[in-house]
Amino acid sequence: MAKIAFWITAGPELRDKALANMVLAGRLKANRQQDVEVYFFGPGVQLAGGDDEAITQALKTLSEGQVPVAACPFNAEQYGVSKAVGDQGITMEPAGEALVRLAQEGYQIVGV
């Protein structure tokens, strides 16, 4: 089984790129039973805390598919979306801790 972490730094200006990878993560889990995680960092946190309907639906699909989704709490605070990110059910995990954990657990990290 593959272990893949999607590290999403693409912000609102690259919404479609981030969305495509969120959908891919969900499909890898649902159709291929792969071990997948999604992490929002930097400008990507704005997408996770925004009100874009397609992003919200993708996050819901990931949640329903039991794909772990996390975001950097410091970026969420920086962009003023901490509450919105939390309301989406996204776990807050500092980026350094998340990156080291994913690497130590053997995930291939795909930057988006």
Beta strands, then each sheet from edge to edge (+ up, - down):
strand 1: 3-8
strand 2: 35-40
strand 3: 69-71
strand 4: 91-92
strand 5: 108-111
sheet 1: 4+ 3+ 2+ 1+ 5+
end
